[in-house]
Amino acid sequence: MKIHPLFHSLVNFKGNARGCVYPEPLNAIPVNLYAPYVSVFMLALGVTDAQIGLTVSVSWAVQLILAIFSGTITDKLGRRKATLIFDLVSYVIPAIISAAAQNFWYFLGAAIFSSFIRIPQNSWMCLAVEDTDPDQLIDIFSWVYIAGLLSAFFAPIAGLLIKSLTLIPTMRILYIFAAICFTAKAFITYHLTSETKQGFIRMEEMKRKSIFSGMGGYRQIFNQVLHTPKTLYTAGIMVIMSICLMINSTFWSVIVTEKIKIAVYNISIFAFVHSVIMLVFYFVISPRLKKYHYKIPMVLGFWGFALSQLLLILTPINGYFLLIISIVIEGCALATLNPLVDQLIVLTIDAEERARIQSILYVAVIIITTPFGWIAGNLSAMNKSLPFILNLVLFGLGGVLAWLAGREDKSRKNSPSVSAWE
């Protein structure tokens, strides 16, 4: 019996690919257990819609500052050490604060510490891909997302706990469990990986420089980005995904519980359906997409996402059926887009300056995304559907941008990067 290509790749991951992928369930499962309930947890402790939006915007503002320095910090400390230190700061500390939360100020503090995720986001990407065969990239990213989806099999536990213990005690338990898992994951990743070749080169270059002096040369790199069309298309797609997923993760549970009137403990049902659909998609559909140019799958993914938002907006009170259809379409769209966007980021960046170019892209994404937390919060306060109408428009635009990016890529068939895409 032929081994499924995803399982074949998982067994054959070596070096840093293995060290970065294998521990991922310890991060992904606890995050996906508590994530669907974060906004309603905040509401239960007296935080308003506008304050939720403000918390998100403050977090993005801090992320902007940290993203500016993330490339230099990654080069100074090395990919491996930076990932360990800032995984602990950005995951463990916020989980502990959230477990003890009493009001808005706790969540604001947790959000500020969570903002440090911008550093390991950069360093982990470098650690995972720099010494890895490019043909394995999409499988690496697919397995990272699959690791998160494994939480689908634990999601009913969260719902049962909420039904039995009520929301607030359950969330405190989930955050404590998360802090333990995050700590274990950070040290296991550190143990199973080694510094990359490019990491050693950049550490040596930064050896006698401070983090601030290491910021020199960013103007030249920024000009390089501005004159690379595919990187600019990538930046636009990253911005749209960032804004829309931020809105979805923050306000989906709000519209579901307050407008559609779904009981809080039933949110786990939809999280379960969403995860199962994505898992099925990754194993059944994703391997078949590899033979196609990325343009068509990405366009369909964005427009499928737009359709899911339209169905969500149109779902009536207690409209379980339409809500599930929306979740199914969203799951397929997200499973299509996630690994393709991550692969796009890797393949359109100069490998020698990966950390600093990624830093610039993240800064651009944050600058544009930051106001949307506040905007979406105020839109939600006026009408729970308005943030998702905004999403619908942006996802439609994302489909157009993906089509233009694909057309640009196909017009350069002699480019070395094209063979890596097709």
Buried (B, 14 or more C-beta within 10 A) or exposed (E): EEEEBBEEBBEEBEBBBBBBBBBBBBBBBBBBBBBBBBBBBBBBBEBEBEBBBBBBBBBBBBBBEBBBBBBBBBBBBBBBBBBBBBBBBBBBBBBBBBBEBEEBEBBBBBBBBBBBBBBBBBBBBBBBBBBBEEEBBBBBBBBBBBBBBBBBEBBEBBBEBBBEEEBEEBBBBBBBBBBEBBBEBBEBBBEBBBBBEBBEEBBEEBEEBEEEEBBEEBEEBBEBBEEBBBBBBBBBBBBBBBBBBBBBBBBBBBBBBBBBEBEBBBBBBBBBBBBBBBBBBBBEEBBEBEEEBBBEBBBBBBBBBBBBBBBBBEBEEEBEEBBBBBBBBBBBBBBBBBBBBBBBBBBBBEEEBBBBBBBBBBBBBBBBBBBBBBBBBBBBBEEBBBBBBBBBEBBBBBBEBBBBBBEBBBEEEEEEEBEEBE
